[in-house]
Amino acid sequence: MSAQRNHLDFFAISIMLMLCTIWGFQQVALKLAADDIVPTLQIGLRSAFAASVLFLLMLRSEGRGVFADGTVKAGILVGTMFAVEFLFVGLGLEYTSASHMVVFLYTSPIFTALGMHFVHADERLSRIQWSGIGLAFLGVCIAFLGPGNTGQQTTLLGDFYALLAGAVWGFTTVAIRRSKLSEAPAVKTLFYQMAAASILLIGMAFALGRGEMNWTTETSINMAFQAVVIAFASYLTWFWLLRRYLASRMATFTFITPLIGVLFGVLILGETLSVQFISGGLLVLTGIFLVSAKDLLNRRKARLVREALDS
């Protein structure tokens, strides 16, 4: 029997805001180092570092029987899905801008919410919550998909890769929740994903003759940040939260990330804001409120009842 997941509370929302900030910077970080190391290889290298550290943590806590818990089959599936997601991210960033990538990648909550709605009774969404998802998605489209928003070259191929990455990410979350990994330690779930990503993406880069690396000071600092903060700490925290809170609520909350990502693009890559971004951003925030409002109101009502009973 699966453990009961909680609704988002103040602690979870605070952590999610921090994760969204880190993930919003991720596409910019990949772009900044792209001239020295192609994005696909960057992701593979940072994943290899994270997988190595995670494996040592697993050995320390579980010993030689680390893979005797029946999670290997699910781990291979989820790990492969994770690797494919970031393969699409790496390829997409070679053809489209960081802003377009972050928008299409974070359509993943749509796919997660759809999947969880049909496979998990605890995560069925109400009409107002579905309306919130639709409104947020509309806001993302208005904010980022209008012409001339970034001034950078983009192609339909790059955008299509980004959309595929978002779909794979969304369904990966569903796969985790429907497998033994839903109750496995977050360290193990993340290890499977990072190990698969390092093998597939590094192998793919060298197989395609894209293995050149120019290690400048800036690139080294960038890669250290990606490896330690993004690939290790942020994803480990995400999977820890997935074991404790409702996946569809968490996934929908990540709609904030594209807004943060574009703000970083403005500050670092020189991208400009537009009327479409401002109006679309307001729709995104409104959509997130609609998805979360039911849970917030229910908790407030429960608190008032407890205070009335205690008085």
C-alpha positions as CSV (number, residue, x, y, z in Angstrom):
1,M,0.0,0.0,0.0
2,S,1.4,3.4,-1.0
3,A,2.0,6.1,1.7
4,Q,-0.4,9.0,2.0
5,R,0.9,12.1,0.2
6,N,0.3,15.5,1.8
7,H,-1.0,18.8,0.2
8,L,1.6,21.5,-0.3
9,D,2.3,23.4,3.0
10,F,4.5,26.5,3.6
11,F,7.6,24.4,3.9
12,A,7.0,22.6,0.6
13,I,6.1,25.9,-1.2
14,S,9.3,27.5,0.1
15,I,11.5,24.6,-1.1
16,M,9.6,24.6,-4.5
17,L,10.4,28.3,-5.0
18,M,14.0,27.6,-4.4
19,L,14.0,24.7,-6.8
20,C,12.2,26.8,-9.5
21,T,14.9,29.5,-9.2
22,I,17.7,26.9,-9.6
23,W,15.9,25.2,-12.6
24,G,15.1,28.6,-14.1
25,F,18.8,29.3,-14.3
26,Q,19.6,25.9,-15.7
27,Q,19.0,26.6,-19.4
28,V,21.0,29.9,-19.1
29,A,23.9,28.0,-17.6
30,L,23.9,25.5,-20.4
31,K,23.9,28.3,-23.0
32,L,26.8,30.1,-21.3
33,A,29.1,27.1,-21.6
34,A,27.8,25.9,-25.0
35,D,30.8,27.4,-26.9
36,D,33.2,25.3,-24.9
37,I,31.2,22.1,-24.3
38,V,28.0,21.1,-26.2
39,P,24.9,21.1,-23.9
40,T,24.4,17.3,-24.3
41,L,27.9,16.6,-23.0
42,Q,27.5,19.2,-20.2
43,I,24.5,17.3,-18.9
44,G,26.2,14.0,-19.2
45,L,29.3,15.2,-17.3
46,R,27.3,16.7,-14.5
47,S,25.2,13.6,-14.3
48,A,28.3,11.4,-14.0
49,F,29.5,13.4,-11.0
50,A,26.1,13.2,-9.3
51,A,25.8,9.5,-10.0
52,S,29.2,8.8,-8.4
53,V,28.4,10.7,-5.2
54,L,24.9,9.2,-5.0
55,F,26.3,5.7,-5.4
56,L,28.7,6.2,-2.4
57,L,25.8,7.5,-0.3
58,M,23.8,4.4,-1.2
59,L,26.6,2.0,-0.3
60,R,27.1,3.8,3.0
61,S,23.4,3.5,4.0
62,E,22.5,0.1,2.4
63,G,25.7,-1.8,2.0
64,R,26.3,-4.5,-0.6
65,G,22.6,-5.3,-0.9
66,V,21.9,-1.9,-2.3
67,F,20.1,-3.3,-5.4
68,A,18.3,-6.1,-3.7
69,D,15.1,-4.2,-3.1
70,G,13.5,-5.0,-6.4
71,T,13.8,-1.5,-7.8
72,V,16.3,-2.3,-10.6
73,K,13.7,-2.8,-13.4
74,A,11.9,0.4,-12.5
75,G,15.2,2.2,-12.1
76,I,16.3,1.3,-15.6
77,L,13.0,2.4,-17.1
78,V,12.9,5.7,-15.2
79,G,16.6,6.3,-15.7
80,T,16.2,5.8,-19.5
81,M,13.3,8.2,-19.6
82,F,15.3,10.8,-17.7
83,A,18.2,10.4,-20.1
84,V,16.0,10.8,-23.1
85,E,14.4,13.9,-21.6
86,F,17.8,15.6,-21.3
87,L,19.0,14.3,-24.6
88,F,16.1,16.3,-26.1
89,V,17.1,19.3,-23.9
90,G,20.7,19.2,-25.1
91,L,19.8,18.8,-28.7
92,G,17.1,21.5,-28.5
93,L,19.4,24.1,-27.0
94,E,21.5,23.8,-30.2
95,Y,18.5,25.0,-32.3
96,T,16.5,27.3,-30.0
97,S,16.9,29.9,-27.3
98,A,17.0,29.3,-23.6
99,S,13.6,31.1,-23.2
100,H,11.9,28.8,-25.7
101,M,13.5,25.8,-24.1
102,V,12.4,26.6,-20.6
103,V,8.8,27.3,-21.8
104,F,8.3,24.0,-23.7
105,L,10.2,21.9,-21.1
106,Y,7.9,23.1,-18.3
107,T,4.8,21.9,-20.1
108,S,5.7,18.8,-18.1
109,P,3.0,19.5,-15.4
110,I,0.3,19.1,-18.1
111,F,1.5,15.6,-18.8
112,T,2.0,14.8,-15.1
113,A,-1.4,16.0,-14.1
114,L,-3.1,14.1,-17.0
115,G,-1.2,10.9,-16.1
116,M,-1.8,11.1,-12.4
117,H,-5.5,12.0,-12.9
118,F,-6.2,8.8,-14.7
119,V,-3.9,6.4,-12.7
120,H,-4.1,7.6,-9.1
121,A,-7.4,8.2,-7.2
122,D,-5.8,10.5,-4.6
123,E,-4.7,13.0,-7.3
124,R,-7.8,13.5,-9.4
125,L,-8.2,17.2,-10.1
126,S,-11.3,19.3,-9.7
127,R,-12.8,21.4,-12.4
128,I,-11.3,24.6,-11.0
129,Q,-7.9,23.0,-10.8
130,W,-8.1,21.8,-14.4
131,S,-9.1,25.4,-15.3
132,G,-6.0,26.6,-13.4
133,I,-3.8,24.2,-15.4
134,G,-5.3,25.4,-18.7
135,L,-5.0,29.1,-17.7
136,A,-1.4,28.6,-16.7
137,F,-0.5,26.9,-19.9
138,L,-2.3,29.6,-21.9
139,G,-0.2,32.2,-20.0
140,V,3.0,30.4,-20.8
141,C,2.1,30.4,-24.5
142,I,1.2,34.1,-24.5
143,A,4.3,35.1,-22.5
144,F,6.9,33.3,-24.5
145,L,5.6,32.1,-27.9
146,G,4.8,35.4,-29.4
147,P,7.1,36.7,-32.2
148,G,10.2,38.6,-31.4
149,N,10.3,38.1,-27.7
150,T,14.0,37.1,-27.3
151,G,15.7,38.4,-30.3
152,Q,17.5,35.1,-30.6
153,Q,17.4,32.6,-33.4
154,T,14.9,29.8,-32.8
155,T,13.7,27.0,-35.0
156,L,10.7,24.7,-34.9
157,L,13.0,21.7,-34.6
158,G,14.5,23.1,-31.4
159,D,11.1,23.9,-30.0
160,F,9.8,20.4,-30.9
161,Y,12.8,18.8,-29.0
162,A,11.9,21.0,-26.0
163,L,8.3,19.9,-26.1
164,L,9.3,16.3,-26.3
165,A,11.6,16.8,-23.3
166,G,8.6,18.3,-21.3
167,A,6.4,15.3,-22.2
168,V,9.0,12.8,-21.2
169,W,9.7,14.6,-17.9
170,G,6.0,14.6,-17.1
171,F,5.5,10.9,-17.7
172,T,8.7,10.1,-15.8
173,T,7.1,11.6,-12.7
174,V,4.0,9.3,-13.3
175,A,6.3,6.3,-13.8
176,I,8.1,6.9,-10.5
177,R,4.8,7.2,-8.6
178,R,3.5,3.9,-10.2
179,S,6.6,1.9,-9.5
180,K,8.5,0.7,-6.4
181,L,10.6,3.8,-6.7
182,S,7.7,5.7,-5.1
183,E,8.7,4.3,-1.8
184,A,12.5,4.0,-2.5
185,P,15.0,6.5,-1.0
186,A,15.3,9.7,-3.0
187,V,19.0,9.0,-3.3
188,K,18.3,5.7,-5.2
189,T,15.7,7.2,-7.5
190,L,18.1,10.0,-8.5
191,F,21.0,7.6,-8.9
192,Y,19.2,5.5,-11.5
193,Q,18.4,8.7,-13.4
194,M,21.9,10.2,-13.2
195,A,23.6,7.0,-14.1
196,A,21.5,6.4,-17.2
197,A,21.9,10.1,-18.2
198,S,25.7,10.0,-17.9
199,I,26.1,6.8,-19.9
200,L,23.7,7.7,-22.7
201,L,24.6,11.4,-23.1
202,I,28.4,11.1,-22.8
203,G,28.3,8.1,-25.2
204,M,26.0,10.0,-27.6
205,A,28.3,13.1,-27.6
206,F,31.4,11.2,-28.4
207,A,29.7,8.9,-30.9
208,L,28.5,12.0,-32.8
209,G,32.0,13.6,-32.7
210,R,30.8,16.3,-30.3
211,G,33.2,15.5,-27.4
212,E,35.4,18.5,-27.6
213,M,35.9,20.3,-24.3
214,N,37.5,23.7,-23.6
215,W,38.0,24.1,-19.8
216,T,38.2,27.8,-19.1
217,T,37.8,29.2,-15.6
218,E,34.3,30.3,-16.3
219,T,33.3,27.0,-17.8
220,S,34.8,25.1,-14.9
221,I,32.8,27.2,-12.4
222,N,29.7,26.8,-14.5
223,M,30.1,23.0,-14.6
224,A,30.8,22.8,-10.9
225,F,27.5,24.7,-10.2
226,Q,25.6,22.4,-12.6
227,A,27.0,19.2,-11.1
228,V,26.7,20.1,-7.4
229,V,23.6,22.4,-7.2
230,I,21.5,21.4,-10.2
231,A,22.3,17.7,-10.9
232,F,22.8,16.6,-7.3
233,A,21.2,18.9,-4.7
234,S,18.1,20.2,-6.6
235,Y,17.0,16.9,-8.1
236,L,17.6,15.0,-4.8
237,T,15.4,17.5,-3.0
238,W,12.7,17.2,-5.8
239,F,12.5,13.4,-5.4
240,W,12.5,13.7,-1.6
241,L,9.4,16.0,-1.9
242,L,7.8,13.6,-4.3
243,R,7.6,11.0,-1.6
244,R,5.8,13.3,0.8
245,Y,3.6,15.6,-1.3
246,L,1.0,15.2,-4.1
247,A,2.9,15.1,-7.4
248,S,0.3,16.9,-9.5
249,R,0.3,19.9,-7.1
250,M,4.1,20.0,-7.1
251,A,4.3,19.6,-10.9
252,T,1.8,22.4,-11.5
253,F,3.7,24.7,-9.2
254,T,6.8,24.5,-11.5
255,F,5.0,26.8,-13.9
256,I,6.8,29.6,-12.1
257,T,10.1,28.3,-13.5
258,P,9.7,29.7,-17.0
259,L,9.1,33.2,-15.5
260,I,12.2,32.9,-13.4
261,G,14.2,31.5,-16.4
262,V,13.3,34.5,-18.6
263,L,14.2,36.9,-15.9
264,F,17.6,35.3,-15.7
265,G,17.7,35.6,-19.5
266,V,17.1,39.3,-19.3
267,L,19.8,39.8,-16.6
268,I,22.5,37.5,-18.1
269,L,21.8,36.9,-21.8
270,G,20.4,40.4,-22.6
271,E,16.9,39.2,-23.5
272,T,14.1,41.8,-23.4
273,L,10.7,41.6,-21.7
274,S,7.5,42.3,-23.7
275,V,3.8,43.0,-23.1
276,Q,3.2,39.3,-23.9
277,F,5.6,38.2,-21.1
278,I,3.9,40.5,-18.5
279,S,0.3,39.5,-19.4
280,G,1.2,35.8,-19.8
281,G,3.0,35.8,-16.5
282,L,0.0,37.1,-14.7
283,L,-2.1,34.3,-16.2
284,V,0.5,31.7,-15.1
285,L,0.4,33.0,-11.5
286,T,-3.4,33.1,-11.5
287,G,-3.5,29.5,-12.8
288,I,-1.1,28.3,-10.1
289,F,-3.3,30.0,-7.5
290,L,-6.4,28.2,-8.8
291,V,-4.7,24.9,-8.6
292,S,-3.4,25.6,-5.0
293,A,-6.4,27.5,-3.6
294,K,-8.5,24.4,-2.8
295,D,-5.7,23.0,-0.7
296,L,-5.0,26.3,1.0
297,L,-8.6,26.9,1.8
298,N,-9.1,23.4,3.2
299,R,-6.1,23.8,5.5
300,R,-7.4,27.2,6.7
301,K,-10.8,25.7,7.4
302,A,-9.3,22.8,9.3
303,R,-7.2,25.1,11.4
304,L,-10.2,27.3,12.3
305,V,-12.1,24.1,13.3
306,R,-9.3,23.0,15.6
307,E,-9.0,26.5,17.1
308,A,-12.8,26.5,17.8
309,L,-12.6,23.1,19.4
310,D,-9.7,24.0,21.6
311,S,-11.3,27.3,22.8
